[in-house]
Structures are given as structure tokens and as C-alpha cells.
Amino acid sequence: MVITVKKFLEKYINPLPEGSGGISDRSLKIATAALLLEMMRADARVTEDERSAVMKTVMSRFNLTREESDDLLQFAEQEIRKATGYYEFTSLINKGLAYGQKVKVIESLWEIAFADRCLDKYEEHMVRKIADLIYVEHKDFIEAKLRVKERLSL
């Protein structure tokens, strides 16, 4: 198992150069994928539309194949099981992404929330909570929501 994970990381995710002191691209991808998976489960009802939306988002956002995306999501799932909350993921996003990229993460969360064409109060609460944790202003939180609704014709 360890060899499989190591091969995946070496093959698909570029680690940060040794001694650079920043957040690796790998860590940011895992953190984002983990939040997308948690968003999918926020209303305690996982639909095929939501699963598909998570896969599509990961593939397009990180420019990965279906196989690479599936591997990333499996790895993110393992990290979720070890996590005690969202902080492990949001702190990496805070340190490693620019403000505009954080807004894109919020937009991706809205896409998962609206994937089943029904916004649950728990889904909205989770997006709001993540937006607060990664310091996305309320105005941008709302604008991201409206962009996604328009794109999905809701």
C-alpha cells in the first residue's frame, strides 16, 4: 500500500522542492479534494450527480485523467479519516493559495452543493463555514454562489 501511494505521488503530483518552506502542490490538491468529498456528504445523502460532480471538478481543476483523479480522491478519503475537522485542510489552503484561488475553491464547493439541483441547509452552512475558514469575503461567497447558479441554470 505504501509503495502504491508513493508511486502515485511521484507520478501525478509534483512535490515542492526540498527546503522551499512552502506548501506543496500535492498537499493543496489533497486538501481541496477532501473538502469536495466532505461537501458531497454534507446533507447526509450522496447522489450519483454529486459523485460525478466531484470527479469532474477534480479532473478539470487539476488537469488529471479519470484514473489520476480517482487515485487522488482515494488518497483524500484516507486523509479525511485521519482528520479531526476541516482545519487540517483549510489551513493548507490558507497558506498555499492566493485569494482568487480560494474563491475558486468556494465556487467548486457550490458546484458540488448544487449538483443534485437541491441546496440543503447543511450544504449552505458548510460552504459558509469553509469560506470563513479560508477568509473569503461574504461578497465573494455570494457572487460565487450566483455564478454557479447561473452556470447551472438554477
NORJO-V823631 format. One line per field, one symbol per residue. ss: DSSP state (2 for helix, 1 for strand, 0 for the rest). phi: phi as a letter, one per 30 degrees, with the letter a starting at -180 (. if undefined). psi: psi as a letter, one per 20 degrees, with the letter a starting at -180 (. if undefined). A space follows every 50 residues. Layout:
ss: ???
phi: ???
psi: ???
This chain:
ss: 02222222222200000000000022222222222222220000000222 22222222222200022222222222222222000022222222220022 22222222222220000000222222222222200002222222222222 2000
phi: .ddddddedddcbdddeeidiccdeedddddddddddddececibccddd eddddddddddchcddddddddddddeddddddcldeedddddedccded ddddddddddddececibcdddddddddddeddchcdeededdddddddd dchc
psi: ggggggggghghpoqqqpjhjapqhghhgggghghgghghihjjoprhgg gghggggggghjlqrggggggghgghgghghhqiaihhghhggghiqrgh hghhggghghgghjhjjooqhhgggggggggghjlpqgghgghgghgggg hjl.
